[in-house]
Structure formats: structure tokens, C-alpha cells
């Protein structure tokens, strides 16, 4: 079968390879014919060899994706051939995957496959980020990389909970759906407070790291909380120590997989997110075949780019 693996000698860090076909499912396993998978920032980092939690450097890449169940093993309940599923483990840039039944979740066939393919990570990340902050209706939250898919989901879920958002972008024009929008800069903290009407900003979400972490921290009220969930800048987080000592801020890292290990009903969570995705689908910039993975990686970062794994 065809799969995309790491290749340090290639310009993109990736190669399209022929791997052995998976075996038929054993007890408790399912065989999934993969359909679509997005290219996420973590995938780009993995291609460059800069993302630590890889599930084996020799295997296929791909943090998320959707497919159709092709065959189920003995003892598998709740799944049948033809079911649309999303994969909970990495290694999805391949024509087929043989996984434990616990590694897949069914999604409604009515959900467009492209939306199912991007359901696994960004919507759930936004949900758990907000849940971790435990904000009350009327509270203010500031976030950077506001044009990203995660930020879009944060705004959607925050609005559902009555939480107000200040959305920071690198450059104008700003002002997409929901919330208030600010262009980043050295004076961000002096503009954020008035934008929130003088109300305290209790929490921040940082997808950028580097100096941006300190910029968000400066916007927070005493006792505020900052979650770092991304590192788009590629730089270490930089926060003036005086902000930490005088404001008593709490700065923490966030990763989706350890958090989800403690969720009692993942199926219910993703069913809720799928309902929202069906009502307000994310725009898809391009869908390209696996053989064009280098062209897919070269696509501008705005808009979701997907790989068609069955062609």
C-alpha cells in the first residue's frame, strides 16, 4: 500500500513509499480504508524531524484523518464495514490502517468526509482548552494566532458558554466572525484592556510561543492563567519574570492526548463537535492526492489543506 513516511534526504522531509499491506483484522481490531487527512502544523514539524512524540519514525505520518471501515475482527461491537470513522492515533497518511477498535470513533455518514477528517484535533483542542480554564459567562479570554482553526473553534465554543474573546492577529485586516480583534504589537497590553472595556482579562491561549507568550501575559489580570498549546514561532516562551512575581500568573503547557486519556465518553464529545461542524463547516483550501504531498506542504498556511489517501 502507499503511505507517506519521513525521508530526511527529501526536500520536504517526506517520501511516498510502498509498504506491506496490513493483515486481516484479528480479535478486537478493525481494518480502515483511509479517505482524507489534513496537514496540520504538527505534521509539518514531524516532516522536519522537529516534533518529539512521533509514533515511530519509520511509520506513516499524519496526526489525524478519516476513513471507512473495511473489515472488523471477532469481538468488535458497534462498528461494521462501511462505517465512517475518525482515527484517534497517529500514522494516518496511508491507504489502509489496521488498528484496535478502541482507536477509532464512528462519525455520522451525513458529516462531509472533509469535515470528519479535521474533527479529531482542533475542535477537541479548543474544547479542552476552554474546559481547563473554567471561565464564567462574561469573562474575557485573549488568544493569539486568531486566524487558525483552533482559534475559530475557541470562539465558537466560547460564545456558546458566554465567554468573550479578544483575538490577536499578526497583521490586519482583522475582524472575522465573533469576538473583538486586535493586531499584535509591542503595545498590545495597553490596547487590550480598553478593548475589553476595562474588565479584567482572566485567561490567555498561546499558540505561538516566543515573545508572544510575554505579550499575552502582560494583558492578564492578577492571578490570570495562560495556556501554551502551540509553538508556531519555533522560539522558547519568553515572559518577563516581573510579570510572574507581581501578578501571580499561572503559566502551563497543554497537550490534547494526555487530557483525552481522562475523558469518560469520547464518543459523546465528538458527536457534539460533529454536530457543530455540520452546521458551520470549515472552509477547505485544497484537497490533493498523496503523490502531491510536497505541493500540499507548499500551500499557504491559511485554509485547511487535505490529502486524498485513496487516489
SULUR-V93153 format. One record per pair of residues at least 4 apart in sequence whose ideal C-beta (glycine too) atoms are under 8 Angstrom apart, sorted by the first residue. I is the first residue (numbers start at 1). J is the second residue. D is the distance in whole Angstrom. If there is no record, write none. Layout:
# SULUR-V93153
[[I | J | D] [I | J | D]]
This chain:
# SULUR-V93153
[[1 | 18 | 7] [1 | 19 | 6] [1 | 20 | 8] [1 | 21 | 5] [1 | 22 | 7] [1 | 94 | 6] [1 | 95 | 4] [1 | 96 | 5] [2 | 16 | 6] [2 | 17 | 7] [2 | 18 | 7] [2 | 19 | 8] [2 | 94 | 7] [2 | 95 | 5] [2 | 290 | 6] [3 | 16 | 8] [3 | 17 | 6] [3 | 18 | 8] [3 | 19 | 5] [3 | 59 | 8] [3 | 60 | 4] [3 | 93 | 6] [3 | 94 | 4] [3 | 95 | 7] [4 | 14 | 5] [4 | 15 | 7] [4 | 16 | 6] [4 | 17 | 7] [4 | 60 | 6] [4 | 61 | 6] [4 | 62 | 7] [4 | 93 | 4] [4 | 94 | 7] [4 | 290 | 6] [4 | 293 | 5] [4 | 307 | 8] [5 | 14 | 7] [5 | 15 | 6] [5 | 17 | 5] [5 | 19 | 8] [5 | 58 | 7] [5 | 59 | 7] [5 | 60 | 6] [5 | 61 | 7] [6 | 13 | 6] [6 | 14 | 6] [6 | 15 | 8] [6 | 46 | 7] [6 | 47 | 7] [6 | 49 | 7] [6 | 57 | 6] [6 | 58 | 8] [6 | 61 | 6] [7 | 13 | 7] [7 | 14 | 6] [7 | 15 | 4] [8 | 13 | 7] [8 | 49 | 7] [10 | 14 | 6] [10 | 15 | 5] [11 | 294 | 7] [12 | 47 | 6] [12 | 293 | 7] [12 | 294 | 5] [12 | 297 | 5] [13 | 47 | 4] [13 | 48 | 5] [13 | 49 | 7] [14 | 47 | 5] [14 | 61 | 7] [14 | 293 | 6] [14 | 294 | 7] [14 | 297 | 7] [16 | 290 | 6] [16 | 291 | 6] [16 | 293 | 7] [19 | 60 | 7] [19 | 94 | 7] [21 | 96 | 7] [22 | 31 | 6] [22 | 96 | 5] [22 | 97 | 7] [22 | 98 | 4] [23 | 98 | 6] [24 | 31 | 7] [24 | 71 | 6] [24 | 73 | 8] [25 | 29 | 4] [25 | 30 | 6] [25 | 31 | 5] [25 | 71 | 5] [25 | 72 | 6] [25 | 73 | 3] [25 | 76 | 8] [25 | 98 | 6] [26 | 73 | 5] [26 | 74 | 8] [27 | 73 | 5] [27 | 74 | 5] [27 | 75 | 5] [28 | 73 | 6] [28 | 74 | 8] [28 | 75 | 5] [28 | 76 | 6] [28 | 100 | 6] [28 | 101 | 6] [28 | 102 | 8] [29 | 72 | 8] [29 | 73 | 4] [29 | 76 | 7] [29 | 98 | 6] [29 | 99 | 7] [29 | 100 | 6] [29 | 101 | 7] [30 | 69 | 6] [30 | 71 | 7] [30 | 72 | 5] [30 | 73 | 7] [30 | 76 | 6] [30 | 79 | 6] [30 | 85 | 8] [30 | 98 | 8] [30 | 99 | 6] [30 | 100 | 8] [30 | 101 | 5] [30 | 104 | 6] [31 | 69 | 7] [31 | 70 | 5] [31 | 71 | 4] [31 | 72 | 8] [31 | 96 | 6] [31 | 97 | 8] [31 | 98 | 5] [32 | 67 | 4] [32 | 68 | 7] [32 | 69 | 6] [32 | 70 | 6] [32 | 85 | 6] [32 | 87 | 7] [32 | 96 | 7] [32 | 97 | 5] [32 | 98 | 8] [32 | 99 | 7] [32 | 104 | 6] [33 | 67 | 5] [33 | 68 | 5] [33 | 69 | 8] [33 | 70 | 5] [33 | 95 | 7] [33 | 96 | 6] [33 | 310 | 7] [34 | 65 | 6] [34 | 66 | 8] [34 | 67 | 4] [34 | 92 | 6] [34 | 94 | 6] [34 | 95 | 6] [34 | 96 | 6] [34 | 97 | 6] [34 | 309 | 4] [34 | 310 | 7] [35 | 65 | 8] [35 | 66 | 6] [35 | 67 | 5] [35 | 68 | 6] [35 | 113 | 5] [35 | 117 | 7] [35 | 308 | 7] [35 | 309 | 6] [35 | 310 | 6] [36 | 65 | 6] [36 | 66 | 6] [36 | 113 | 5] [36 | 114 | 6] [36 | 116 | 8] [36 | 117 | 4] [36 | 287 | 7] [36 | 306 | 5] [36 | 307 | 7] [36 | 308 | 6] [36 | 309 | 6] [37 | 62 | 5] [37 | 64 | 6] [37 | 65 | 3] [37 | 66 | 8] [37 | 92 | 5] [37 | 93 | 6] [37 | 117 | 6] [37 | 306 | 7] [37 | 307 | 5] [37 | 309 | 6] [38 | 43 | 8] [38 | 64 | 6] [38 | 65 | 7] [38 | 117 | 6] [38 | 118 | 5] [38 | 304 | 6] [38 | 305 | 7] [38 | 306 | 5] [38 | 307 | 8] [39 | 43 | 5] [39 | 44 | 7] [39 | 296 | 6] [39 | 297 | 6] [39 | 299 | 8] [39 | 305 | 5] [39 | 306 | 7] [39 | 307 | 7] [40 | 44 | 7] [40 | 63 | 5] [40 | 64 | 7] [40 | 121 | 6] [40 | 122 | 8] [41 | 45 | 6] [41 | 230 | 7] [41 | 232 | 7] [42 | 46 | 6] [42 | 51 | 6] [42 | 63 | 5] [42 | 121 | 8] [43 | 47 | 6] [43 | 61 | 6] [43 | 62 | 6] [43 | 63 | 6] [43 | 93 | 8] [44 | 48 | 7] [44 | 297 | 7] [45 | 50 | 5] [45 | 51 | 4] [46 | 50 | 8] [46 | 51 | 4] [46 | 54 | 6] [46 | 61 | 5] [46 | 63 | 8] [47 | 61 | 7] [47 | 297 | 7] [53 | 257 | 8] [54 | 61 | 8] [54 | 90 | 7] [55 | 59 | 6] [55 | 89 | 7] [55 | 90 | 5] [55 | 91 | 6] [56 | 91 | 8] [59 | 91 | 5] [60 | 91 | 5] [60 | 92 | 7] [60 | 93 | 5] [60 | 94 | 4] [61 | 90 | 7] [61 | 91 | 7] [61 | 93 | 5] [62 | 90 | 7] [62 | 91 | 6] [62 | 92 | 4] [62 | 93 | 3] [62 | 94 | 7] [62 | 307 | 8] [63 | 90 | 6] [63 | 92 | 7] [63 | 120 | 8] [63 | 121 | 6] [64 | 86 | 7] [64 | 87 | 7] [64 | 92 | 6] [64 | 117 | 7] [64 | 118 | 7] [64 | 119 | 8] [64 | 120 | 4] [64 | 121 | 5] [65 | 86 | 7] [65 | 87 | 6] [65 | 92 | 3] [65 | 93 | 7] [65 | 117 | 6] [65 | 120 | 8] [65 | 309 | 7] [66 | 84 | 6] [66 | 85 | 7] [66 | 86 | 5] [66 | 87 | 7] [66 | 107 | 7] [66 | 113 | 6] [66 | 116 | 4] [66 | 117 | 4] [66 | 119 | 8] [67 | 84 | 8] [67 | 85 | 6] [67 | 87 | 7] [67 | 97 | 7] [67 | 309 | 8] [68 | 82 | 6] [68 | 83 | 7] [68 | 84 | 6] [68 | 85 | 7] [69 | 79 | 6] [69 | 80 | 7] [69 | 81 | 5] [69 | 82 | 6] [69 | 83 | 4] [69 | 85 | 6] [69 | 104 | 8] [70 | 81 | 6] [70 | 96 | 7] [71 | 81 | 6] [72 | 76 | 4] [72 | 79 | 5] [72 | 80 | 7] [72 | 81 | 7] [72 | 101 | 7] [73 | 101 | 8] [76 | 101 | 5] [78 | 101 | 8] [78 | 106 | 7] [79 | 83 | 6] [79 | 85 | 7] [79 | 101 | 6] [79 | 104 | 7] [79 | 106 | 6] [83 | 106 | 5] [83 | 109 | 8] [84 | 106 | 7] [84 | 107 | 5] [84 | 108 | 7] [84 | 109 | 5] [84 | 111 | 7] [84 | 113 | 7] [84 | 116 | 6] [85 | 104 | 4] [85 | 105 | 6] [85 | 106 | 5] [85 | 107 | 7] [86 | 104 | 7] [86 | 105 | 5] [86 | 107 | 6] [86 | 116 | 6] [86 | 117 | 8] [86 | 119 | 6] [86 | 120 | 5] [86 | 270 | 7] [87 | 92 | 5] [87 | 97 | 6] [87 | 99 | 7] [87 | 103 | 6] [87 | 104 | 6] [87 | 120 | 7] [88 | 102 | 8] [88 | 103 | 5] [88 | 104 | 7] [88 | 105 | 7] [88 | 120 | 7] [88 | 260 | 8] [88 | 266 | 8] [89 | 99 | 6] [89 | 103 | 5] [91 | 97 | 7] [92 | 97 | 7] [92 | 309 | 8] [93 | 290 | 7] [93 | 293 | 8] [93 | 307 | 6] [93 | 309 | 7] [94 | 309 | 7] [95 | 309 | 6] [95 | 310 | 7] [99 | 103 | 4] [99 | 104 | 6] [105 | 266 | 6] [105 | 267 | 6] [105 | 270 | 5] [106 | 267 | 8] [107 | 111 | 5] [107 | 116 | 5] [107 | 119 | 7] [107 | 270 | 7] [107 | 274 | 6] [108 | 274 | 6] [108 | 278 | 8] [110 | 278 | 7] [111 | 115 | 5] [111 | 116 | 5] [111 | 119 | 8] [111 | 274 | 5] [111 | 277 | 7] [111 | 278 | 5] [112 | 116 | 7] [112 | 278 | 8] [112 | 281 | 7] [113 | 117 | 6] [114 | 118 | 7] [114 | 281 | 8] [114 | 284 | 5] [114 | 287 | 7] [114 | 304 | 8] [114 | 306 | 6] [115 | 119 | 6] [115 | 274 | 8] [115 | 277 | 5] [115 | 278 | 7] [115 | 281 | 5] [115 | 282 | 7] [116 | 274 | 7] [116 | 277 | 8] [117 | 306 | 6] [118 | 122 | 7] [118 | 149 | 7] [118 | 282 | 6] [118 | 304 | 6] [118 | 306 | 7] [119 | 123 | 6] [119 | 124 | 8] [119 | 270 | 6] [119 | 273 | 6] [119 | 274 | 6] [119 | 277 | 6] [120 | 124 | 7] [120 | 270 | 8] [121 | 125 | 6] [121 | 256 | 6] [122 | 126 | 6] [122 | 148 | 8] [122 | 149 | 4] [122 | 150 | 5] [122 | 153 | 6] [123 | 127 | 6] [123 | 153 | 5] [123 | 273 | 4] [123 | 276 | 7] [123 | 277 | 7] [124 | 128 | 6] [124 | 256 | 6] [124 | 260 | 7] [124 | 269 | 7] [124 | 270 | 7] [124 | 273 | 7] [125 | 129 | 6] [125 | 150 | 5] [125 | 153 | 8] [125 | 229 | 7] [125 | 254 | 8] [125 | 256 | 5] [126 | 130 | 7] [126 | 150 | 5] [126 | 151 | 8] [126 | 153 | 3] [126 | 154 | 4] [126 | 156 | 8] [126 | 157 | 6] [127 | 131 | 6] [127 | 153 | 7] [127 | 157 | 6] [127 | 269 | 7] [127 | 273 | 7] [128 | 132 | 6] [128 | 254 | 8] [128 | 256 | 6] [128 | 259 | 5] [128 | 260 | 7] [129 | 133 | 7] [129 | 150 | 8] [129 | 154 | 7] [129 | 205 | 6] [129 | 227 | 6] [129 | 229 | 6] [129 | 254 | 6] [130 | 135 | 7] [130 | 141 | 8] [130 | 154 | 7] [130 | 157 | 6] [130 | 158 | 6] [130 | 161 | 7] [130 | 163 | 7] [132 | 227 | 6] [132 | 254 | 7] [132 | 259 | 8] [133 | 141 | 7] [133 | 202 | 8] [133 | 203 | 5] [133 | 225 | 6] [133 | 227 | 7] [135 | 139 | 4] [135 | 141 | 6] [135 | 158 | 8] [135 | 161 | 7] [135 | 163 | 5] [135 | 202 | 6] [135 | 203 | 6] [136 | 162 | 8] [136 | 163 | 8] [137 | 161 | 6] [137 | 162 | 3] [137 | 163 | 7] [138 | 162 | 6] [138 | 163 | 8] [138 | 164 | 7] [139 | 163 | 5] [139 | 164 | 7] [139 | 202 | 5] [139 | 203 | 7] [140 | 163 | 8] [140 | 164 | 5] [140 | 165 | 8] [140 | 166 | 6] [140 | 196 | 5] [140 | 199 | 6] [140 | 200 | 7] [140 | 201 | 4] [140 | 202 | 6] [140 | 203 | 8] [141 | 154 | 8] [141 | 158 | 6] [141 | 163 | 6] [141 | 164 | 7] [141 | 165 | 5] [141 | 166 | 7] [141 | 201 | 7] [141 | 202 | 7] [141 | 203 | 5] [141 | 204 | 7] [141 | 205 | 7] [142 | 165 | 7] [142 | 166 | 4] [142 | 167 | 8] [142 | 168 | 7] [142 | 192 | 6] [142 | 201 | 5] [142 | 203 | 8] [142 | 204 | 5] [142 | 205 | 8] [142 | 216 | 6] [142 | 219 | 5] [142 | 220 | 8] [143 | 151 | 6] [143 | 154 | 6] [143 | 165 | 7] [143 | 166 | 7] [143 | 167 | 6] [143 | 168 | 7] [143 | 204 | 7] [143 | 205 | 4] [143 | 206 | 8] [143 | 207 | 7] [143 | 216 | 8] [144 | 168 | 4] [144 | 169 | 8] [144 | 184 | 7] [144 | 205 | 7] [144 | 206 | 6] [144 | 207 | 6] [144 | 208 | 5] [144 | 212 | 5] [144 | 215 | 8] [144 | 216 | 6] [145 | 150 | 8] [145 | 151 | 6] [145 | 168 | 8] [145 | 169 | 8] [145 | 207 | 4] [145 | 208 | 6] [145 | 230 | 7] [145 | 232 | 6] [146 | 151 | 5] [146 | 167 | 3] [146 | 168 | 6] [146 | 169 | 5] [146 | 174 | 7] [146 | 179 | 8] [146 | 181 | 7] [147 | 151 | 7] [147 | 152 | 8] [147 | 169 | 6] [147 | 176 | 7] [147 | 302 | 7] [148 | 152 | 7] [148 | 207 | 6] [149 | 153 | 7] [149 | 282 | 6] [149 | 304 | 7] [150 | 154 | 6] [150 | 207 | 7] [150 | 229 | 8] [150 | 230 | 8] [151 | 155 | 7] [151 | 167 | 7] [151 | 205 | 8] [151 | 207 | 7] [152 | 156 | 7] [152 | 176 | 8] [152 | 177 | 8] [152 | 282 | 7] [153 | 157 | 6] [154 | 158 | 6] [154 | 165 | 7] [154 | 205 | 7] [155 | 159 | 6] [155 | 165 | 5] [155 | 167 | 7] [155 | 177 | 7] [155 | 178 | 4] [155 | 179 | 5] [156 | 160 | 7] [156 | 178 | 7] [156 | 276 | 7] [156 | 280 | 7] [157 | 161 | 7] [158 | 163 | 4] [158 | 164 | 7] [158 | 165 | 5] [158 | 179 | 8] [159 | 163 | 7] [159 | 165 | 8] [159 | 178 | 6] [159 | 179 | 8] [164 | 179 | 7] [164 | 180 | 8] [164 | 196 | 7] [165 | 178 | 7] [165 | 179 | 4] [165 | 180 | 7] [166 | 179 | 7] [166 | 180 | 5] [166 | 181 | 8] [166 | 182 | 6] [166 | 192 | 6] [166 | 195 | 6] [166 | 196 | 6] [166 | 201 | 7] [166 | 219 | 8] [167 | 174 | 7] [167 | 176 | 8] [167 | 179 | 5] [167 | 180 | 7] [167 | 181 | 5] [167 | 182 | 7] [168 | 181 | 8] [168 | 182 | 5] [168 | 183 | 8] [168 | 184 | 5] [168 | 188 | 7] [168 | 215 | 8] [168 | 216 | 8] [169 | 174 | 5] [169 | 181 | 7] [169 | 182 | 7] [169 | 183 | 6] [169 | 184 | 7] [170 | 183 | 7] [170 | 184 | 5] [171 | 183 | 6] [171 | 184 | 8] [172 | 183 | 5] [174 | 181 | 4] [174 | 182 | 7] [174 | 183 | 6] [175 | 181 | 5] [176 | 181 | 7] [180 | 195 | 5] [180 | 196 | 8] [182 | 188 | 7] [182 | 191 | 6] [182 | 192 | 6] [182 | 195 | 6] [184 | 188 | 6] [184 | 212 | 7] [184 | 215 | 7] [185 | 191 | 8] [186 | 215 | 8] [187 | 191 | 6] [188 | 192 | 6] [188 | 215 | 5] [188 | 216 | 8] [188 | 218 | 7] [188 | 219 | 6] [189 | 193 | 7] [189 | 215 | 7] [189 | 218 | 4] [189 | 219 | 5] [190 | 194 | 8] [191 | 195 | 6] [192 | 196 | 6] [192 | 201 | 6] [192 | 219 | 4] [193 | 198 | 6] [193 | 201 | 7] [193 | 219 | 7] [194 | 198 | 7] [196 | 200 | 8] [196 | 201 | 6] [200 | 221 | 3] [200 | 224 | 8] [201 | 219 | 5] [201 | 220 | 6] [201 | 221 | 6] [201 | 224 | 7] [202 | 220 | 7] [202 | 221 | 6] [202 | 223 | 8] [202 | 224 | 5] [202 | 225 | 7] [203 | 220 | 7] [203 | 224 | 6] [203 | 225 | 5] [203 | 226 | 7] [203 | 227 | 8] [204 | 216 | 4] [204 | 217 | 7] [204 | 219 | 7] [204 | 220 | 6] [204 | 224 | 7] [204 | 225 | 7] [204 | 226 | 4] [204 | 227 | 7] [205 | 216 | 8] [205 | 226 | 8] [205 | 227 | 6] [205 | 229 | 7] [206 | 212 | 6] [206 | 213 | 5] [206 | 216 | 5] [206 | 226 | 6] [206 | 227 | 7] [206 | 228 | 5] [206 | 229 | 7] [206 | 230 | 7] [206 | 237 | 8] [207 | 229 | 6] [207 | 230 | 3] [207 | 232 | 6] [208 | 212 | 4] [208 | 213 | 7] [208 | 230 | 7] [208 | 231 | 7] [208 | 232 | 5] [208 | 233 | 5] [209 | 213 | 6] [209 | 228 | 6] [209 | 230 | 7] [209 | 231 | 4] [209 | 232 | 7] [209 | 233 | 5] [209 | 234 | 8] [209 | 235 | 6] [209 | 236 | 7] [209 | 237 | 5] [210 | 233 | 4] [210 | 234 | 8] [210 | 235 | 3] [210 | 236 | 7] [210 | 237 | 7] [210 | 238 | 6] [211 | 215 | 6] [211 | 233 | 8] [211 | 235 | 7] [211 | 238 | 5] [212 | 216 | 6] [212 | 233 | 6] [213 | 217 | 6] [213 | 226 | 7] [213 | 228 | 6] [213 | 237 | 4] [213 | 238 | 6] [213 | 239 | 6] [213 | 251 | 8] [214 | 218 | 6] [214 | 237 | 8] [214 | 238 | 5] [214 | 239 | 4] [214 | 240 | 6] [214 | 243 | 7] [215 | 219 | 7] [216 | 220 | 7] [216 | 226 | 6] [217 | 224 | 8] [217 | 226 | 6] [217 | 239 | 5] [217 | 240 | 8] [217 | 243 | 5] [217 | 244 | 8] [217 | 247 | 8] [217 | 249 | 6] [217 | 251 | 7] [218 | 240 | 8] [218 | 243 | 6] [220 | 224 | 3] [220 | 225 | 8] [220 | 226 | 7] [220 | 247 | 7] [220 | 249 | 6] [221 | 247 | 8] [222 | 246 | 8] [222 | 247 | 5] [222 | 248 | 6] [222 | 249 | 8] [223 | 247 | 7] [223 | 248 | 5] [223 | 249 | 7] [223 | 250 | 8] [224 | 247 | 7] [224 | 249 | 5] [224 | 250 | 7] [225 | 249 | 7] [225 | 250 | 5] [225 | 251 | 8] [225 | 252 | 7] [226 | 249 | 6] [226 | 250 | 7] [226 | 251 | 5] [226 | 252 | 7] [227 | 252 | 6] [227 | 253 | 8] [227 | 254 | 5] [228 | 237 | 6] [228 | 251 | 7] [228 | 252 | 7] [228 | 253 | 5] [228 | 254 | 7] [229 | 253 | 7] [229 | 254 | 4] [229 | 255 | 8] [231 | 235 | 8] [237 | 251 | 8] [239 | 243 | 6] [239 | 244 | 6] [239 | 249 | 8] [239 | 251 | 7] [240 | 244 | 8] [241 | 245 | 6] [242 | 246 | 6] [243 | 247 | 6] [243 | 249 | 6] [244 | 248 | 8] [244 | 249 | 5] [244 | 251 | 7] [254 | 259 | 7] [255 | 259 | 7] [256 | 260 | 6] [257 | 261 | 7] [258 | 262 | 8] [259 | 263 | 7] [260 | 266 | 7] [263 | 269 | 6] [265 | 269 | 7] [266 | 270 | 6] [267 | 271 | 6] [268 | 272 | 7] [269 | 273 | 7] [270 | 274 | 6] [271 | 275 | 7] [272 | 276 | 7] [273 | 277 | 6] [274 | 278 | 6] [275 | 279 | 7] [276 | 280 | 7] [277 | 281 | 6] [277 | 282 | 7] [282 | 304 | 6] [283 | 303 | 6] [283 | 304 | 7] [284 | 303 | 7] [284 | 304 | 5] [284 | 305 | 8] [284 | 306 | 6] [285 | 299 | 6] [285 | 300 | 8] [285 | 302 | 7] [285 | 303 | 3] [285 | 304 | 6] [285 | 305 | 5] [286 | 296 | 7] [286 | 299 | 6] [286 | 303 | 7] [286 | 305 | 5] [286 | 306 | 7] [287 | 305 | 8] [287 | 306 | 5] [287 | 307 | 8] [287 | 308 | 5] [288 | 292 | 4] [288 | 293 | 8] [288 | 295 | 6] [288 | 296 | 5] [288 | 305 | 7] [288 | 306 | 8] [288 | 307 | 6] [288 | 308 | 7] [289 | 307 | 7] [289 | 308 | 5] [289 | 311 | 5] [290 | 307 | 6] [290 | 308 | 7] [290 | 309 | 6] [290 | 311 | 8] [292 | 296 | 6] [293 | 297 | 6] [293 | 307 | 6] [294 | 298 | 6] [295 | 299 | 7] [296 | 305 | 5] [296 | 306 | 8] [296 | 307 | 6] [299 | 303 | 8] [299 | 305 | 5]]
